[in-house]
């Protein structure tokens, strides 16, 4: 795929299917920012994000998306995947 074709596909995806599933881009990113800020504030990490936090914050991305489209199976599956990664990180298994 050439660069121009990739950009056209990206515009179609962002403006079409993803917009329908996750809602307005700005609103979705504001939700993500609010969830991440809360997570980071409560973890009191002193500007150091760890692998555990990344997995958790990725779950928060999916949660923010579910606020617009409850029951979206892809997000449920992604959350389950991140939760298993989170468990392995917490147990030192990866």
N, C-alpha and C positions, 0 to 999 in steps of 0.2 A: 504494500500500500504506500503510495506517495504521500508526502507531507500534506499537500492540499486536500487529498481525499480523506486523510485522517482528520483534518480540521473540520471538514464538512460533516463527517460522521459524528464527530464530537458535538458540533452545534445541534445536529438532529437529536442526539441522545439527551443533551442537557435541556433542550427546549421541548422535548417530547415526552418520552417514557419516564425519564427521571423526574421531570417537573410534575408529571401526574402523580407519581409515587410519593415524592418527598416534599412537594409544595414549592413555594417561592424560595429561590436560592438564598436571598438575604435573610429571610426569616429562619430558614434551616440553619444557616451558619451562625446566626445570632443565638439560636438555641444551643448549638454545639459549644459556642464560646461561653455561654452561661454555665453549662454543665462542666466544661473543662475548668473554668475559673473556680467553681465550687469545689471540684475535686482537688485541684492544686492548693487552694487555700486550706482545706481541711487536712491535707497530707503534710502541709508545712515543710516543703522539700528544700527550701533555700536554693531555688533555681536549679536543682538537679533532679531531672526526671529519670526514673529507672525503667527497666524493661517491664516490670510489673505495672507501672503507671501507664505505659504505652498501650498494653493490652486492655487495661481498664478503660482508658480514654477512647480506644477504638470501639469498645462496647457502648460508650456514651454517644458516639457518633450514630450508631445504629438505633439507640434509644431516642435520640433527637429526631431521627427519620420516622420512627414509629409513632411519634407524636402527631405526625401528619397522616400516616397510613397504618393505623392499628391493624394487626393481623397479617402484615406483609411477611410472607414466609421466608424470603431471602434474608431479611434482617434477623429473623428468629434463628435461622441456621448460622448466620455470621456470628451472632451473639454466643451461640453454643460453642462455636469454634474458638472464639476469643476466650470464653470461659475455660475451655480445656487447656488452652495455652497458658492462661493465668494460673491454673492449678499446677501445671508442670513447672512454671517459673517459681511459684511459691514453695514448691517441694524440692527445688534444685534439680529437677529432672531434665533440664535442657540447657 
